[in-house]
Amino acid sequence: MVFSSEVKDFIRNTLILTLFFTLVLHLSWGYIWPMLGLKMSAGANDLSFSQADMTYMGNIATAMSLSIGQKETQIKNIWVDLSNSTISIAEVLSSPNIGQQRLIGSNMLGVSSYANILSTDIVHLLDSATDRAIALGEHISLLKSYYNRTLERLSTIGEQIGDLQGIIDKSTTETSGAKTIMQSSYDAYDYSGVDGAIDSYITAKHTDTRARVYLIYLERFRQSYTALQVRNLRLIDALSNNRDALIKRSTVVIPDSGTDIIKTLKLIQTEAEANISKTLQ
């Protein structure tokens, strides 16, 4: 096919103008975009994940990956406040993707943070402190704060578990009712009501499955928090009752013959004996 010279010129000029305007727009867009108050970086995508009082799951995963294995790292931790992540089971079921971040992700971060606090090297912490007494007091206060706030968290988890069990019971009833309708409709070869029964059955089964998954997670979290609470109480007890020895960095050598002699010398005593001594003073 032969093009006339006018057509060829038109096509050539059109291509040249198109390339020219494309280049101009590309170069100028870098100036126009900031003037509109917008960001060009990939980080701007994070805005789509931001919700009021929500935790971005990417941050949770990153924090957990960094916290695991930090048993020998000194932690200047502040309590991971889970109060902002408290959410009702009804909210989770109505918005699963966001709800799971607050129900499951935040608890994973909370357990990890709590475990790290309890793994702090107390001896190194005190040795590196400018004032051993202040450092020990602050750490004991931190442990007590974790203990008290975890009591609140355990109470919330208990309520959430109760809600999930109620939802599971309701879903079981709805599933059973829908199956009855479907069976009776089949027996009578009566299609009326089958569509609604099928939809009810599928919805109830879906809700039941999701609720059971959440229930497993929450029961595991409750076990983990409870185990950490027991460990924390023992640690608080040991630090509080041996405060003076830790501050002075005193060491009691237990002889091979046993503890009878050093007990006679009152170098060691039980907590009950120490409390009696304090009462008599």
Salt bridges, closest charged atoms under 4 A:
ASP9 OD1 - ARG12 NH2 2.94
ASP81 OD1 - ARG149 NH1 3.88
ASP127 OD1 - ARG132 NH1 2.77
ASP127 OD2 - ARG249 NH2 2.88
ASP208 OD2 - ARG212 NE 2.80
GLU273 OE1 - LYS263 NZ 3.49
